[in-house]
């Protein structure tokens, strides 16, 4: 659970329950297809999750600032694509004056721990359901508390972006023969 995301609503999920910051966590395991049995997270993936939990408030603020900065462009694009009359624009996607205005427009769906790392920590992606991109949602890619990329939901899974930032693919943990 990431309490900083409590109260943020995924527009695609109809619920009477107030969101509490719960999200699915997906850890991409290294070479899972070539190994027998479950593959544990690497130390870099464990570190990334630990860092996220320990610094989640600051990370949430950085993510919200980033999404808030891109929202006016996304809003304009949607309103243009839908050919919305000016007097109906705020009914479709409201203008917002602060990152807190995103509470009714987006909600955390998933945290993805990639199999690419840098300086002892894996990259982390966050996927949000959002009012301006119903199909793919929006996503951010982070290394620790630094935003590496933002855009559509698939950004949260973008290993190429992580590698362009200097990340290196993780190697599978060593397992005992016959284990």
C-alpha positions, 0 to 999 in steps of 0.5 A: 500500500502506498498511502500517498495515493489514497483518494486518487480515483481511477476513472475506469473503476466504479467503486463506492469505496474510497481508494486507499493507495493499494496497487498491484506490484509486478516484479519482472523476474530475470530469465524466468522462462529458463529457470525451474520454479519461482524466481526470487527478486534480485537484490536491486529489485528489493532495494528499489521496492524498499526505496519506493516504500521509504520515500513514497510521499516524495515520489508521489509529489514528484510524479504528481508534479510531472503529470500536472505539467503534462495534463494541459497538453493531454487535455487539449488533445482530447478536447480537440480529438473529441471536437468538444464545444468550449462550453462543455470542455470542463464537463469532459476534462476539467481545468485544474490549478494544482496537482491535487486536482488530479485526485478525481482524474487518475488512480494508481493501478500498478507498480512495476519493478523492472529487470534493469538497474543502476547504482544498486537499484532497479527502475520502477514504473507506475501505471495509472488509470486516467480520465484522458487516456482510457485505454492505456492510462498514463505511466511514469518510469523512475529510478529511485526518486528521479523521473526518467520518463512519462507518457502512456501507461507503457512507459512504466515498462520501458526497459529501453528508456531505462537503458538509455538512462544508463541502466543495465540488465540484471542477471539471474540470481544464482540457484543451487543445482537441483533446488 
